[in-house]
Amino acid sequence: MKKILKSKYKFENKEKIILRDYLALERTRLANERTLFSYIRTSLYLLLGGIALFQLKGFERIKWLGYVSLGLSIIILIIGIFKFNHIKYKLKKYYLNTKDEALQIKGHE
């Protein structure tokens, strides 16, 4: 029997990977990339919004909102990159485990 989730992010593979599981891992990898692009897009929108608030004449009272927007832009970008690398590491670790086990199974048959 295959045990997928042991804890929040830890994968364990007990049997040879099949096509359906391989495709599911590929979908997860692509979703991870798509999510990173969403974080980057959100960060860029906040950056542009912050710059636009600095350019407005007569709105010096809300200049602080521009600083908040710029700060959030940097924070969101860092969070996105961290999450992307974390999930990428976990998937790569899972891929390596499945490939090693598949080679061991083929070598013994």
C-alpha positions in Angstrom: 0.0 0.0 0.0 1.3 3.5 -0.8 1.6 6.0 1.9 1.5 9.5 0.4 1.4 12.0 3.4 3.1 11.2 6.6 3.3 14.7 7.9 2.5 18.1 6.4 5.2 18.0 3.7 6.9 14.7 4.0 6.4 12.1 1.3 7.0 8.4 1.5 6.9 6.1 -1.4 6.4 2.4 -0.7 5.8 1.0 -4.2 6.9 1.6 -7.8 5.5 4.8 -9.3 2.9 4.4 -12.0 2.0 6.7 -14.9 -1.0 8.3 -13.0 1.2 9.2 -10.1 4.0 10.5 -12.3 1.5 12.7 -14.1 0.1 13.9 -10.8 3.6 14.9 -9.7 4.1 16.8 -13.0 0.8 18.7 -12.4 2.0 19.6 -9.0 5.3 20.8 -10.3 3.6 23.0 -12.9 1.1 24.3 -10.3 4.0 25.2 -8.2 5.6 27.3 -11.0 2.2 28.9 -11.8 1.9 29.8 -8.1 5.3 31.4 -8.1 4.3 33.5 -11.2 1.2 34.6 -9.3 3.3 35.8 -6.4 5.6 37.7 -8.7 2.7 39.3 -10.5 1.1 40.4 -7.2 4.5 41.8 -6.1 4.9 43.8 -9.3 1.3 45.2 -9.0 2.0 46.3 -5.5 5.4 47.8 -6.6 3.7 49.7 -9.4 0.9 50.9 -7.0 3.4 52.1 -4.5 5.4 54.0 -7.2 2.1 55.5 -8.5 1.2 56.8 -5.1 4.5 58.6 -4.9 3.9 60.3 -8.2 0.5 61.8 -7.2 0.5 65.5 -6.6 -1.6 66.9 -3.7 -1.8 63.5 -1.9 1.2 63.8 0.4 -1.0 62.6 3.3 -1.2 59.1 1.8 2.5 58.8 0.9 2.8 56.2 3.8 0.5 53.9 1.8 3.1 53.9 -1.0 5.8 52.8 1.5 3.5 50.1 2.8 2.8 48.9 -0.7 6.6 48.8 -1.5 7.2 46.9 1.7 4.5 44.4 1.0 5.8 43.9 -2.5 9.2 42.8 -1.2 7.6 40.6 1.5 5.3 38.8 -0.9 8.1 38.2 -3.4 10.3 36.7 -0.7 7.4 34.5 0.6 6.7 33.3 -3.0 10.3 32.4 -3.7 10.6 30.6 -0.4 7.4 28.5 -0.9 8.5 27.7 -4.5 11.9 26.4 -3.4 10.5 24.5 -0.4 7.9 22.6 -2.6 10.5 22.1 -5.4 12.9 20.5 -2.9 10.2 18.2 -1.6 9.2 17.1 -5.1 12.8 16.6 -6.1 13.4 14.5 -3.1 10.3 12.4 -3.9 11.4 12.1 -7.5 14.8 10.8 -6.5 13.3 8.3 -4.1 10.9 6.9 -6.7 13.6 6.7 -9.4 16.0 4.9 -7.0 13.3 2.4 -6.0 12.3 1.9 -9.6 15.9 1.1 -10.6 16.3 -1.3 -7.6 13.0 -3.1 -8.6 14.2 -3.4 -12.3 17.6 -4.7 -11.2 16.1 -7.5 -9.1 13.5 -8.7 -11.7 
